């Protein structure tokens, strides 16, 4: 005990304890501190949000409010998520040119980098649907037949059987899906823009959305070679039934009238 007490009173004892404490603190920090990559990602995300806020203030705040709270000219953007921003801005629908029954697609005025910054800012206002990755919307290994079943059940009432689009009420319409990118089709199903219902992953899993995209790609590429003959605009059974009644029945009536006229002439002679 006397030897231990003597060591504690040694002039270098305090220095040794201090060095040991510093080494232990440094080791704990190195083990528990965030990795440099994570810190860099956080910094990059913060910069994207900052840049997105600047873009928002110039191009969006006049309708949606300075903080995305909405106004009489535009709905709130809190909770719409990055997917809605990528779709609306990526298709040129936003910023809107003028008010109307429905905002139409037009030429995009933002680069993809600027769209990503806007999406990062809007996503920071509240949780919402996240923009999909390429693996989610890629139709490479999707079931085309299953996608056709899903499309006819959930989408054809408005977009028609092969995505040609169609009229709705009060001046609104379901746009044509011809030439629309796979990512934007996926995001439309995620977010339900304008008159369209939304199909989140809890309702329609990613593989089902990819199957619908695969079906639309298949019918789009098959339009140049239709084994069934003339497509009648690919508008479905309504136009086909109308064609059958008007032209088919009209031809039968014309033939019947011609036969009756020939019979009448034969009797007179």
C-alpha positions, 0 to 999 in steps of 0.5 A: 500500500505504501508503494502504491501511495508513493506512485500516486504521488509521483509527479508524472502520475497526473500526466499519465492519467490525462494521456490515458483519458485522451486516448480512451476518448479518441478511441471512442470517438473514432468508433462511434463518429459517423463515417466520412462518406455519411458526413459528405452525403449529409453535406451534399443533401443540405446543399441540394436543399439550399439550392432547391429552396432558391429555385423554389422561391423564384419559380414556385413560391408565387402560387404555392407559398413561400414555405410550400403551405399553399395558397388560393392559386396552388395546393400545399406541397407539404408531404407530396414527396420528391416523386411528385416534384420529379413528375410534375416538373420533369414533364413540364406541367410545373410551373404552370403556364396558366390556370385551367381545368387541367395542367397540360404537359409542355417542354421542361425548363429545368435540368435534371440536376435542378429538378433533383434540388427542387425535389430535395427541398420539397421532400424536406418539408414533410415525408412523402412518396420518394422518387423511384430508382431505375431498378423499381421502374425498369420493365426488363424482367416484368410480366407483360401479360400480368401488366395488361390485366392490371392496366385493363382493371385499373387504368383503361377506364380513363387511359383506354385499352392501350394508353391512348387517353380519353376525355373526362368531365368538365374539360378534363382528360386522361392524357395519352401514355405514348412516349411517356418515360417509364419513370414518369409513368411509375411516379404518376402511379405513386402520386396520383396527379390531378384526376388520377388516383394514387397507387402507393406500394402498399396498394400496388407493389413495385413489381406490379407497376413495372409490369404495367410499364412493360405492357404499355411498352409492348402495345406501343412497339406493336402498333406498327404490326397489328395481327388483328387488322385495322385498329380503329384507333385502338379505342376499345370495344366502344369504337369497334361496336359503333363501327360494326353497327354503323357500317356493318348494319348499313351494308346489310340494309343497303344489300337488302334494299338492292335485292328488294329493288331487283326483285320488284323489277323482275316481277314487273318484267 
